Amino acid sequence: MRGHTKMILDMVWDHDKTYMFTSSVDKSARSWMPEMGGDEVREFGGATRSTTLVKVQGEIRKEGGRGM
């Protein structure tokens, strides 16, 4: 996956299998839309250590028709 600069540690889907979420040693988590060519939708940064686990909970709010 283009976007992460280091090894991906976790990968999960949302309930509807629209978005894939990844976490990485690069201290970020990201969301992706694989059906749209694998485009990265959003980066969640700010961690001070490797992001090792992703948990998707509740509804994913879609803004502007492109995702989160």
N, C-alpha and C positions, 0 to 999 in steps of 0.2 A: 504494500500500500504506500503510495507516495504521500508524503506529509510527515510521518514520523521520521525522526533522524536517528533513532536507536531501536533496539529490539522491541517488538510488540509482546506484551505479557498476557493479555486477556482480550477476548473478542466475544461479544454477545449481540443478539438481535433484540429489537423491541418486540412487543406483543404481536403486532401486525406484520412483522418481518419486512418492514419498510426501511428502517434504519439499522445500520450495524454500528456498534460502538466498540472502540479499541482503547486500550491503555498501554502505556509504554515506559521503558526505562528513561525516555527523554523528558519525563516529568509532566506529561500531558495525556489527556484523553481526547478522543475525537469521534465525531459522528460522520457517517458516510451513507450515501444512497447508491448501493451497488447497481440497481436497475437503471440508473441514470449514468452509467459509465464509470461508476466508482468515485464520483465527485465527493470531495470532502465538504460537509455541510457546515461544521463548526468545530473549533478547537476549544477545549476546556483546559486552560493553563493555570499556573499559579502554585502548583505543588512544589514542595521543597525536597521531595524524594521521589523515587520511581512510583508511578501509579500502577498498582499491581492488580486491582480488582475493579470491575465495573458492574454496577447493579442498576438495572432499568426498572423503574417503579412508577406506576400511574400512567396517565395519558401523556403522549408527546404532543406538545402544542406546535402547530404548524403556522408559521408567519410568512406572509408575502408569497404563498404558494410554492416556495422553494424548500421549505423545511423549517428547521428550528431557529 
